[in-house]
Amino acid sequence: MKHILRSRTLAAVMVITSSTLAFAHAQLKLADPAVGSSIATSPTEIRLTFSEAIEVKLSRIDLMDATDMIDDIASIAVDPNNKSVLVAKLKHPLAVGTYMVMWQAVSIDTHKTQGDYTFVIKP
């Protein structure tokens, strides 16, 4: 009986621990330009809002057009008013076309997440 109780307790601890760890990663909550959006003009920056504060030195945002990676990110910083917002300033206005934003975010507790999404600039 003690063995069954100990096994159930261990299983419960493992479930609680694993669910806590799953929530300890910075998840993308909001993007500007928005995920899957069509916009009329080039953005001047890409703003990604995460579920927790981000360590900017370990995080990145890359941009790809329809054919290749483009070197159009001038700088990446955390919004001084909200440490969960990662901001990438663009060097130049983007041309009409489809773009993919690829991101890697490391939360201040060093958990890493990554993802990507697209947006379109229409003529």
N, C-alpha and C positions, 0 to 999 in steps of 0.2 A: 504494500500500500504506500509506504514511504517512497519507493522508487517511482510509482505512478505520479504522486504528488510532486516530487522533485522534477520529473520530466515535464509535467504541465507548467510548473513555475518557470523552468528554463525556456520552454517554448514561448510563454507569455513575455518574458524578458526579451527574447530575440525579436519578437514581433514589434514590441514597443521601441526597441533600439533601432531596428531597421527602418521603421516609419519615421522616427526622429531624424535619422540620417538622410532620408529622402527629402525632408523639408529643409535640410541645412545647405542646400545648393541655391545659388542665385538663378532664379527662373525669369525669363523675359516676360514682362507683364504688358509693356506698351512700346510701340516703335513709332518714330516720326522721321521720314515718311512711314505711313502705316503698312503693315504686312498686307501684301496683295493689292495695294492701292494703285490708282491711276491719278497722276497729278498733272497740272498744266504747265508748271514752271519748275526749274531746277531748285532743289533745296540748297541752302547754304551750309547745312549741317545735318548730320544723322544723330538722332537722340534715341537712346535705348534705355528704358526704365526697367530695372530688375526688382526682384522681391526682397533684396537686401543690399547692403552697402558693398561697393566694388573696390577692389585694389587695382587702380589704374595701371600701375607699372607691370602687372602680370596679365593684363587684359588687352584685347585688340579688336579692331574692326577693319575688315578688308572689303573692297568693292570690286565687283566684276561686271563688265558690260556683256553684251551678247556673245562676244568672242574670246575675251581674255581678261585677266586681272588688270585693273587700272590703278596707276599710282596717283590718286587724286585726294588722298587723305592728308591734310596739312598738319593736323594735330589731334590728339585724343586726350581728353581730360574728364574728370568727374565734375559734375555740376557743383559749384561751391555751396549752393543752397539745398542740395539733395544728393547725398553720397551714393544713392542707388541709381543715379542717372549717369550714363556714360555718353559723352558728346564727342563726335568726330567732326571737326571743321573741314570743309572741302576747299581745295586749292582753287578750283575753277567751277563755273557753272557746267552742269552735265547736259549733254546733247539729248535730243529726243531718242528714246529707246527703252529697253528693258535692262534693269540693273539687279544684281544679287548682292545683298549685304550678308557677309559672313562674319560672325562674331564669336569671340571666346571671352568669357567673363570669369574672373576669379574673385570670389567673395572675400571679405576681409578675414574670414576664418579659413581661407586657402582652398576652399572647394571650387573645382573648375567645372563649368558647363559651356556648351557651345551649340551653335545652331546657325541657321541662315533663313533668309526670306527674300522675296523679290518685290519690286515696285516698278511701275512704268511711268515714264514721262511722255505724255502725248503731245502731238503737234497742235 
